[in-house]
Amino acid sequence: MQHSVIVVSDQEDAEFENALGKGLDEFNRQMAGLNDRCPLCVMVKDPESGATLGGIVGRTSLGLAFLDLFHLPESLRGSGLGTRILAAFEAEARKRGCISAVLYTISFQAPGFYEKNGWLRFGEVASAQEGISRIFMSKTL
C-alpha cells in the first residue's frame, strides 16, 4: 500500500476547495440525510459603474448561517449601510430556515458593531500579537 503525500501550500486552489466541498457534502448527506450548503452573498454595488464596493460573503448549512467575510470601504461606514447589509444577510438566512448565525471578528475590527446588532460573544482566542484576539459571536435568528 502506498503512503499518501501531504502537500502544504500558501496558494489558493479552487479545484482543491471544490474537492473538499464535494467530500464534505457527501459525508453530510450520509450522516444528516441532506446537504443544504449554499452560498449567501450580500453585495453593495456602485450604481453608476456596477463595481462591487463591499458586502458579505457567507453560507448556510443545516439551519446555521456562517458569516465569513464582511467589508465596507471607509467612505461607506457610519451611514447605516452596514446594518442594512447585515439585516439582509440575516433575513435571507431566516428565509432559508436558519435558526442561528455565527461569525468571528478581530478585536480591532467590529465586535461593537455586531453587538449593537444583537450578536453575542461566546468565545475569544488571543493571537500571537499582544492585545489582538479573535472574537467568536452568534445570534439567534
Helices and strands as residue ranges (DSSP letters): H 14-32, E 38-45, E 52-61, E 64-71, G 74-76, H 81-95, E 100-106, H 111-116, E 120-126, E 133-140
